[in-house]
Amino acid sequence: MRLLHTSDWHLGKRLVDNSRKETFDAFLNWLLTQLKDLKVDVLIIAGDVFDTSMPSHQSQEQYYRFLARAVRSGCKHIIVTGGNHDSASFLNAPKTIIEMLNIHVIGDAKDNPEEEVVEIKNDNGELQAVVCAVPYLRERDFFSTKESDSFSQRDELILAAMAKHYEAVVQVAKEKMKGKKVPLIATGHLFVSGGNVSKTERDLYIGSLGQVPVDIIPAEIDYLALGHLHRPQIVGGDTTKNYCGSPIALDFSEGQQKKIVRLVDFEDDSVLVKDVEVPRFDRLVHVEGTKSEIIERLSGLIEEKVPCLVEVEHKGIESSENLISLLRAMVKDTDVEILIIRDTARKQQYLASMVNEEFVAEMTPESVFQKLIASTLANESYKFESEEQKQTYLKDLQECYCEILHEVLADEVK
């Protein structure tokens, strides 16, 4: 059996105001060709099909048109799991209809683990593999805050609940195998410890919970198809547990990354994993340096006469007056389009004059809240009977804020 593992499409994602419809179309057309030419039996899309919970009509059309064409490509089974950017209810909506086409969609975690298990059968109805199609596990899906007496226990209890969820789904899968030796495959949309994060991934948890230890995943799984991290990477040196990464560069920090999908062959007792490189369907270039260095680099890009989207970051100490108008004039009527111009030098010079302030880039929601507390308590109207009472009050306030922030970030999908 041959499987193709992809994830993190983020259909509909824009670069500033630049629509990348043509880029997404080119990738989907390329993927359809791969399904056909490589004779793929099973396609797994491990989360973040869309960039937002309310995808545009254009993005929806791309998704459904792809599924319709993929069914005709010869690929017999398609499995789609929800990611943190996806709306589970939106993905699940056409479930009954598309299951008739052997397209299985699991948008969110289920109370009944059997609903997350997909049996892969051949044309003769014989079992070829079993897939534990585990989607992005939102805290509210399987964990109640009432279970913990304090905020400090949250991470430990949530990890235990996640491990229990995987164990339950894998147990159902093993029961369906009935002792037959077929590949046991699982999906996940989470941040496994040791992974490398790109700028485009969001921190969805407070504290250490953002990183999940790999040992919460049952060891008997033959192949673990992960999504969420945009940089392709393997987990713990095991090629059968890996992230395929996003198939296209989603921002300028990913512009030079090699993008892939994973091709997985199950032969007898072996699992062979091969990388299939995805072509670059557009070109993202980050240009930084002094004013003169930026001008020189842009001049070189213009001479290449290859369409590209550019992010400019000025880091020089010399005057950057009229920088924006100068650069815009340079690229007018050329193949180079500047989407972003940042003047890091000017920002740092301005912030440096604010002796007691942090750089904006270094500020976090927690540090802003701490500053607000300090400013508020400086008001003499706030009195405490003792230092101990004050510290208890501050501790409770901080825990409440972190709990609220935790919920907000976990619920956001963009």
C-alpha positions as CSV (number, residue, x, y, z in Angstrom):
1,M,0.0,0.0,0.0
2,R,1.2,3.5,-0.8
3,L,0.3,6.6,1.2
4,L,1.0,10.3,0.6
5,H,1.2,12.5,3.7
6,T,0.6,16.3,3.5
7,S,-0.6,19.0,5.8
8,D,-0.9,22.7,6.6
9,W,-2.2,23.9,3.2
10,H,-3.6,27.1,4.8
11,L,-5.8,27.7,1.7
12,G,-6.8,31.4,1.6
13,K,-3.7,32.7,3.4
14,R,-2.7,36.1,2.1
15,L,0.6,37.9,2.1
16,V,-0.4,41.4,3.3
17,D,-3.0,42.2,0.6
18,N,-1.6,39.8,-1.9
19,S,-3.9,36.9,-2.9
20,R,-2.1,33.7,-3.6
21,K,-4.9,31.9,-5.4
22,E,-2.7,31.0,-8.4
23,T,0.0,29.6,-6.1
24,F,-2.5,27.4,-4.3
25,D,-4.1,26.3,-7.6
26,A,-0.7,25.4,-8.9
27,F,0.1,23.3,-5.8
28,L,-3.2,21.4,-5.9
29,N,-2.8,20.7,-9.6
30,W,0.7,19.4,-9.0
31,L,-0.5,17.2,-6.1
32,L,-3.2,15.7,-8.3
33,T,-0.6,14.7,-10.8
34,Q,1.5,13.1,-8.1
35,L,-1.5,11.1,-6.8
36,K,-2.0,9.7,-10.3
37,D,1.6,9.3,-11.5
38,L,2.8,7.7,-8.2
39,K,-0.3,5.5,-7.9
40,V,-1.1,6.6,-4.4
41,D,-3.7,4.5,-2.5
42,V,-4.3,6.7,0.5
43,L,-4.0,10.5,0.9
44,I,-3.7,12.0,4.4
45,I,-4.1,15.7,5.0
46,A,-3.1,16.2,8.6
47,G,-4.8,19.4,9.6
48,D,-5.0,23.1,8.7
49,V,-6.6,22.7,5.3
50,F,-7.8,26.3,5.6
51,D,-6.1,29.4,7.1
52,T,-9.2,30.6,8.9
53,S,-12.3,29.1,10.4
54,M,-14.4,31.0,7.9
55,P,-12.7,30.3,4.6
56,S,-13.7,32.4,1.5
57,H,-15.9,30.9,-1.2
58,Q,-12.8,30.8,-3.4
59,S,-10.9,28.7,-0.8
60,Q,-13.9,26.4,-0.4
61,E,-14.1,25.9,-4.2
62,Q,-10.4,25.0,-4.3
63,Y,-10.8,22.4,-1.6
64,Y,-14.0,20.7,-2.9
65,R,-12.7,20.8,-6.5
66,F,-9.5,19.1,-5.4
67,L,-11.4,16.4,-3.5
68,A,-13.6,15.7,-6.5
69,R,-10.6,15.4,-8.9
70,A,-8.6,13.4,-6.4
71,V,-11.3,10.7,-6.3
72,R,-10.9,10.3,-10.0
73,S,-7.1,10.2,-9.8
74,G,-7.1,6.6,-8.7
75,C,-6.5,7.4,-5.0
76,K,-8.9,5.1,-3.2
77,H,-9.0,6.7,0.2
78,I,-8.7,10.3,1.4
79,I,-8.4,11.2,5.1
80,V,-8.7,14.8,6.3
81,T,-8.3,15.8,9.9
82,G,-8.9,19.2,11.4
83,G,-6.1,21.5,12.5
84,N,-6.1,24.5,14.9
85,H,-6.9,26.9,12.0
86,D,-9.8,24.9,10.8
87,S,-13.4,25.1,11.8
88,A,-14.4,21.5,12.9
89,S,-18.1,22.1,12.1
90,F,-17.3,23.4,8.6
91,L,-15.1,20.4,7.8
92,N,-17.6,18.0,9.2
93,A,-20.6,19.5,7.4
94,P,-20.5,17.4,4.2
95,K,-19.3,14.2,6.1
96,T,-22.2,12.0,5.2
97,I,-22.1,12.7,1.5
98,I,-18.3,12.6,0.9
99,E,-17.9,9.4,2.9
100,M,-19.6,7.7,0.0
101,L,-16.6,8.6,-2.1
102,N,-14.2,7.1,0.5
103,I,-13.3,10.6,1.8
104,H,-13.2,10.5,5.6
105,V,-13.2,13.8,7.5
106,I,-12.6,14.1,11.2
107,G,-12.8,17.7,12.1
108,D,-12.7,17.4,15.9
109,A,-12.1,14.8,18.7
110,K,-15.0,12.4,19.3
111,D,-16.4,11.1,22.6
112,N,-16.6,7.7,20.9
113,P,-13.0,6.8,19.8
114,E,-14.4,4.5,17.1
115,E,-15.5,7.6,15.1
116,E,-11.8,8.5,14.7
117,V,-10.8,5.1,13.3
118,V,-10.8,4.5,9.5
119,E,-10.5,1.1,8.0
120,I,-8.7,1.0,4.6
121,K,-9.9,-1.9,2.5
122,N,-9.0,-3.0,-1.0
123,D,-11.4,-3.6,-3.9
124,N,-12.1,-7.1,-2.5
125,G,-13.1,-5.7,0.9
126,E,-10.0,-7.0,2.6
127,L,-8.4,-4.9,5.3
128,Q,-5.2,-3.2,4.1
129,A,-4.6,-0.8,7.0
130,V,-6.2,1.0,9.9
131,V,-5.9,4.8,10.4
132,C,-6.3,6.5,13.8
133,A,-7.4,9.8,12.4
134,V,-6.8,12.0,15.4
135,P,-7.4,15.7,14.7
136,Y,-6.1,18.8,16.6
137,L,-7.1,18.2,20.2
138,R,-8.6,21.3,21.7
139,E,-8.6,21.4,25.4
140,R,-12.3,21.8,25.7
141,D,-12.8,18.6,23.7
142,F,-11.6,16.3,26.4
143,F,-10.6,18.2,29.5
144,S,-12.6,20.2,32.0
145,T,-11.0,23.0,34.0
146,K,-13.0,21.8,36.9
147,E,-10.8,18.7,37.0
148,S,-7.9,20.8,38.3
149,D,-7.7,22.4,41.7
150,S,-5.1,24.9,40.5
151,F,-3.7,26.4,37.3
152,S,-0.3,24.7,37.9
153,Q,-1.9,21.3,37.5
154,R,-3.4,22.1,34.1
155,D,-0.5,21.0,31.9
156,E,0.0,17.7,33.6
157,L,-3.7,16.8,33.5
158,I,-4.1,17.9,29.8
159,L,-1.1,15.8,28.7
160,A,-2.6,12.8,30.6
161,A,-5.9,13.3,28.9
162,M,-4.3,13.5,25.4
163,A,-2.4,10.3,26.1
164,K,-5.6,8.6,27.2
165,H,-7.3,9.8,24.0
166,Y,-4.6,8.3,21.8
167,E,-4.6,5.0,23.8
168,A,-8.4,4.7,23.4
169,V,-8.4,5.3,19.6
170,V,-5.4,2.9,19.1
171,Q,-7.2,0.2,21.1
172,V,-10.2,0.4,18.9
173,A,-8.0,0.2,15.8
174,K,-6.3,-2.9,17.1
175,E,-9.7,-4.5,17.8
176,K,-10.6,-3.9,14.2
177,M,-7.4,-5.5,13.0
178,K,-8.5,-8.7,14.7
179,G,-4.9,-10.0,15.0
180,K,-4.2,-9.4,11.3
181,K,-0.9,-7.8,10.6
182,V,-1.7,-4.6,8.6
183,P,-0.2,-1.1,8.9
184,L,-1.4,0.9,11.9
185,I,-1.3,4.5,11.0
186,A,-2.1,7.6,13.1
187,T,-2.3,11.3,12.6
188,G,-1.7,14.3,14.9
189,H,-1.8,18.0,14.7
190,L,0.3,19.1,17.6
191,F,3.8,20.3,18.6
192,V,5.9,17.3,19.5
193,S,8.9,18.1,21.7
194,G,12.1,18.9,19.8
195,G,10.4,20.3,16.7
196,N,11.6,23.5,15.0
197,V,9.0,26.3,14.8
198,S,8.6,28.8,12.0
199,K,7.3,32.3,12.5
200,T,3.9,31.3,11.0
201,E,3.0,28.8,13.8
202,R,1.0,30.2,16.7
203,D,1.7,29.5,20.3
204,L,-1.5,28.0,21.4
205,Y,-0.7,27.1,25.0
206,I,0.8,28.9,27.9
207,G,3.9,27.5,29.5
208,S,5.3,24.1,28.6
209,L,2.1,22.6,27.1
210,G,3.0,23.9,23.7
211,Q,5.4,20.9,23.4
212,V,4.0,17.5,23.8
213,P,6.3,14.5,24.5
214,V,6.3,11.9,21.8
215,D,5.8,9.1,24.3
216,I,2.1,10.1,24.6
217,I,1.7,8.4,21.2
218,P,1.4,4.6,21.5
219,A,4.5,2.8,20.4
220,E,2.7,0.2,18.2
221,I,1.9,2.8,15.5
222,D,3.7,2.0,12.3
223,Y,3.5,5.5,10.8
224,L,2.7,8.8,12.5
225,A,1.6,11.6,10.1
226,L,2.0,14.9,11.9
227,G,0.9,18.4,11.0
228,H,1.1,21.8,12.7
229,L,4.9,22.6,12.2
230,H,5.6,24.1,8.8
231,R,9.2,22.9,8.5
232,P,9.6,19.2,7.4
233,Q,11.3,17.2,10.2
234,I,11.4,13.8,11.8
235,V,10.8,13.1,15.4
236,G,13.5,11.5,17.5
237,G,15.4,10.4,14.5
238,D,12.6,8.0,13.5
239,T,11.5,8.6,9.9
240,T,8.2,6.9,10.5
241,K,7.2,9.7,12.9
242,N,7.4,13.0,11.1
243,Y,6.1,16.4,10.0
244,C,5.8,16.8,6.2
245,G,5.5,20.6,6.7
246,S,3.6,23.1,4.7
247,P,3.8,22.5,0.9
248,I,4.2,26.2,0.0
249,A,6.1,29.0,1.8
250,L,3.5,30.8,4.0
251,D,5.5,33.8,4.7
252,F,8.9,35.3,4.0
253,S,10.6,33.3,6.8
254,E,9.8,30.2,4.9
255,G,10.8,31.5,1.5
256,Q,14.0,29.5,1.2
257,Q,12.8,26.3,2.9
258,K,12.6,23.1,0.9
259,K,9.0,22.1,0.7
260,I,7.9,18.4,0.5
261,V,5.2,15.8,0.8
262,R,6.0,12.4,2.3
263,L,5.5,9.2,0.2
264,V,5.2,6.1,2.4
265,D,5.3,2.5,1.1
266,F,4.2,-0.4,3.3
267,E,5.9,-3.5,2.1
268,D,5.7,-6.7,4.2
269,D,7.0,-5.6,7.6
270,S,8.9,-2.5,6.4
271,V,7.9,1.1,6.2
272,L,9.7,3.1,3.5
273,V,9.5,6.9,3.6
274,K,10.5,9.1,0.7
275,D,10.5,12.8,0.3
276,V,8.9,14.3,-2.8
277,E,10.0,17.9,-3.3
278,V,7.3,20.4,-4.1
279,P,8.2,22.9,-6.8
280,R,8.2,26.6,-5.9
281,F,5.2,28.1,-7.5
282,D,6.1,31.6,-6.5
283,R,9.2,33.3,-5.2
284,L,9.4,35.0,-1.8
285,V,12.5,37.0,-1.1
286,H,13.6,38.7,2.2
287,V,16.0,41.6,1.7
288,E,17.7,43.3,4.6
289,G,20.6,45.6,5.3
290,T,21.7,49.2,5.0
291,K,20.0,51.5,2.5
292,S,22.8,51.0,0.0
293,E,22.7,47.2,0.5
294,I,19.0,47.0,-0.1
295,I,19.2,49.1,-3.3
296,E,22.0,46.8,-4.6
297,R,20.0,43.6,-3.8
298,L,16.8,45.0,-5.4
299,S,18.8,46.0,-8.5
300,G,20.0,42.4,-8.8
301,L,16.5,41.0,-8.5
302,I,15.2,43.4,-11.1
303,E,17.9,42.3,-13.5
304,E,17.0,38.7,-13.1
305,K,13.6,39.4,-14.6
306,V,11.9,36.7,-12.5
307,P,8.6,37.5,-10.7
308,C,9.1,37.7,-7.0
309,L,7.4,39.1,-3.9
310,V,9.8,41.0,-1.6
311,E,10.0,41.9,2.1
312,V,12.4,44.7,2.9
313,E,14.0,45.3,6.3
314,H,16.2,48.3,6.8
315,K,18.9,47.8,9.5
316,G,21.3,50.6,8.7
317,I,22.1,53.5,10.9
318,E,22.2,56.1,8.1
319,S,19.2,58.2,7.3
320,S,16.3,56.2,5.8
321,E,14.4,59.3,4.8
322,N,12.3,58.8,1.6
323,L,13.2,55.1,1.7
324,I,9.7,53.8,1.0
325,S,9.1,56.2,-2.0
326,L,12.6,55.4,-3.3
327,L,12.2,51.7,-3.3
328,R,8.7,51.8,-4.7
329,A,9.9,53.9,-7.6
330,M,12.8,51.4,-8.2
331,V,10.5,48.4,-8.7
332,K,7.7,50.1,-10.6
333,D,6.9,48.3,-13.9
334,T,9.3,45.5,-13.0
335,D,8.9,41.8,-12.0
336,V,9.6,42.7,-8.4
337,E,6.7,43.5,-6.1
338,I,7.5,44.9,-2.6
339,L,4.9,43.9,-0.1
340,I,6.5,44.9,3.2
341,I,9.0,47.6,4.2
342,R,10.2,47.6,7.8
343,D,12.6,50.2,9.3
344,T,14.1,48.3,12.2
345,A,16.8,50.9,12.7
346,R,14.4,53.8,13.2
347,K,12.2,51.7,15.6
348,Q,15.2,50.7,17.8
349,Q,16.4,54.3,17.9
350,Y,13.0,55.5,19.0
351,L,12.5,52.8,21.6
352,A,16.1,53.2,22.9
353,S,15.0,56.7,24.1
354,M,12.4,55.1,26.3
355,V,14.9,54.0,29.0
356,N,12.5,51.9,31.0
357,E,10.7,50.2,28.1
358,E,11.2,46.9,26.3
359,F,11.5,46.7,22.6
360,V,8.0,46.0,21.2
361,A,9.2,42.7,19.5
362,E,10.2,41.4,23.0
363,M,7.0,42.2,24.7
364,T,4.5,39.5,25.5
365,P,0.9,39.5,26.7
366,E,2.3,38.4,30.1
367,S,4.8,41.2,30.3
368,V,2.2,43.8,29.3
369,F,-0.1,42.5,32.0
370,Q,2.7,42.7,34.6
371,K,3.3,46.4,33.6
372,L,-0.4,47.1,34.0
373,I,-0.4,45.5,37.5
374,A,2.6,47.5,38.6
375,S,1.1,50.7,37.3
376,T,-2.2,50.1,38.9
377,L,-0.8,49.2,42.3
378,A,1.3,52.3,42.3
379,N,-2.0,54.1,43.0
380,E,-2.1,54.8,46.7
381,S,-5.8,53.8,46.9
382,Y,-4.7,50.1,46.8
383,K,-3.9,49.1,50.4
384,F,-3.0,45.6,51.7
385,E,-3.0,44.5,55.4
386,S,0.3,42.7,54.9
387,E,2.9,41.9,52.2
388,E,1.7,38.3,52.4
389,Q,-1.9,39.4,51.4
390,K,-0.5,41.5,48.6
391,Q,1.6,38.6,47.2
392,T,-1.4,36.2,47.5
393,Y,-3.6,38.7,45.6
394,L,-1.0,39.1,42.9
395,K,-0.6,35.3,42.5
396,D,-4.3,34.8,42.2
397,L,-4.6,37.6,39.7
398,Q,-1.8,36.3,37.6
399,E,-3.3,32.8,37.5
400,C,-6.7,34.1,36.5
401,Y,-5.1,36.1,33.7
402,C,-3.1,33.2,32.4
403,E,-6.1,31.0,32.4
404,I,-8.1,33.5,30.3
405,L,-5.2,34.0,28.0
406,H,-4.8,30.2,27.6
407,E,-8.5,29.8,26.6
408,V,-8.3,32.7,24.1
409,L,-5.2,31.5,22.3
410,A,-6.5,27.9,22.3
411,D,-9.8,29.0,20.7
412,E,-8.3,31.3,18.1
413,V,-7.8,29.9,14.7
414,K,-6.0,32.7,13.0
